[in-house]
């Protein structure tokens, strides 16, 4: 057995960059259902404040859809849905601010 190990820095850094690019299963589906739900009830008020009730309603809707589609646990589905919903709300707020 060799006492020295070889390390390719370029492949190690490429692997680190690739780890951040992966999306969890169902992320695009969650974004689509959030966009659908946000059409009926906006996530941001005209004043620029977050509508937390609308955000939670959209997240629950997306989590239920994700759970039915992928069979994941409620915690995983809700985590993915809340991350996607808050990202959509922040984007909507940025659009209304400018």
N, C-alpha and C positions, 0 to 999 in steps of 0.2 A: 504494500500500500504506500502511496506517495505521501510525503509530508507537506507537499506544496499543492495548493489549489490554484487553478487559473480562473480569472474572472474577466469577462468581457463587459466593460463598462457601457459600451453602446447598446448591447442587448439588454443589460440590466435596466438602463434608463428607459429604453423603449418599452420594456415590460411594465415599468412603473407608470408610464404615460397611458398605456393601454388599459390598465386597471381602472383608471378614472373615467374612461369613455363608455364603459359597459352600463347599460340601463337594465334595471330589473324587469322581469317578465311582467307584461301588462302595463307598463308605464305609459305607452302611447294610448292604450285603451282608456286608462284613467283620465288622461288629458282630454280625450274626446268626450267622455261622459261629463266631465266638468264643464267643458265648453258648451255642451248641450244644456246643462242645468243653468249655467250662467246667463243664457239667453232669456230665460223666464224670470230670473231674479238676479240682478247684478251683484257682483261681489264687493263692489266699491260704491259708496254713496256719492251723489253729485258733489258733495263738499270735499271729497277726497278721503273720507274716513272709511275704514274697513267695516263691512257689514258682517260681523262675526256669525250671526245666525245663518246668513246665506252661505257663508264659507263652510260652516259645519254641515248644513243641509246638502250642499254639493259634495262634500267629502263622504258623507254617509251614503249618498246615492252611488258615488263612484266605488266605494268600498264594497257595497252589496253587489254591484255589477262585477267587480273584480273577483269577488269570492265565488260567485256563480260560474264565472268563466274559467277560472284557474283552480278552484277548489282549495285556496289557501286559507290559513287561519284568519280570524277576525283581526288580530293584532297586526299581522303582516299587511293585510288589505287596507286597514285604516291608516297605517303608517305611510304606505305608498300614496294613498288618496290625499292625506293631509299635506304631504310634501308637494304634491302636484297642485292641490287647490291653493295653497299659499303662494306658490310660484305664479299661478295664474292671476291671483289677486294683486300681487306686487306688480306684475306686468300691466294689469288694467289700471292700477293706480298711477303708474308711470305714464301711461298713455293719456290719462285725464289731466295730469299735471302740466303737460306741454301742449 
